Amino acid sequence: MMSEKTFYALIVVIVIIGGVSVGAAYYKSVSEISSSPHGNGTEGGVYYITLLETMNNSMNNTMQPRFFIVSNGYLLPAINISLPSHTLIVLTVISYDTPTAGTPAMYSNVTGTVGNVITLINGTSATGMMGNSSSMQMMGNWGANVSSIPAGNIAHTITVAQIGLNIPVEGGFTEIAKFYANSTGSYIWQCMAPCGTGPSGWGGSMVTPGWMTGTFYIY
Ligand SMILES: [Cu+2]
């Protein structure tokens, strides 16, 4: 016959094992969401990822801009952007926003991408059928490779100073940036357009991970 003491000890052990298992399962699901977004990934040796940016997201009774990772039908906070090293990364950035005043001119130039250009697609007049021709004029009218965005048109930037990457984001446009990230590790990404709160515009979203800053985790 099991003593009362042994019985309770057994119950405690079972509860602890159960708790750890539930905890591990929870940790796994959370870490999968934050570090390995579904819906993005490598196809044919190319890694595809899409970010979306919207202007009016509620933070402490203020409305502020925010970047999300588009993932399997969800918008996940862009806290931790995981990217493979030594792989061509095709980053699509969709911005529903307007220019941010006071963006320093030095962030106009595209750097760190293949050819130091991005493909810029006008969100309001984009069409594959323009002009008097019935043929598709994709690259002529639909999107163009540009090496800079005028500072006055920049809504935000995706800047990773440590790897020399600067992608100025034009409000209301879609952009496609291709680049390689060959040094593994964690690097801060930061918007350099002062789009946050406070007199300098450097509060709120600008200093909050998953809004206008976060981490590039290169593995
Ligand atoms: Cu910004």
Residues whose N, C-alpha, C, O or C-beta is under 5 A from the ligand:
A	BS01	CU	A155 H156 T157 C191 A193 C195 M212
